[in-house]
């Protein structure tokens, strides 16, 4: 098994990032495994971590009364799960559930926030990368909502 540092250095999210930063980030990480149907994150719970998915598949969903649970997106190996660790009040806005066994690197958000506070340049680099993910996910969610509820009328 690769070290956390090696796995992060090989991941596209960290491509081009200063290797010293990647090693600092890796110090906040650990390998983890989730079983099929295991809940990784619960909507409303504290969000003090995020995950680099190495293998497996994760459903991102929300609970919407009265219809129940709505699938927003499916993430696969190579994707990043979670950005709520970046923004107060640090709460998960969705539920994440393993669809199949998931191998991931769990990164401690509190540890990483402290390192970013000490090195704002590293924090800025991470923020730029997470901003790209957030834009992609918001667009995917918008398209998913159009699929579920019909195309918006043009005026």
Secondary structure, DSSP 4 states (H G I P E B T S, - for coil): ---HHHHHHHSGGGTTS-HHHHHHHHTTEEEEEE-TT-EEE-TTSB--EEEEEEESEEEEEEEETTTEEEEEEEEETT-EE--GGGSTT-B-SSEEEESS-EEEEEEEHHHHHHHHHH-HHHHHHHHHHHHHHHHHHHHHHHHHHHHHH-PPPP-
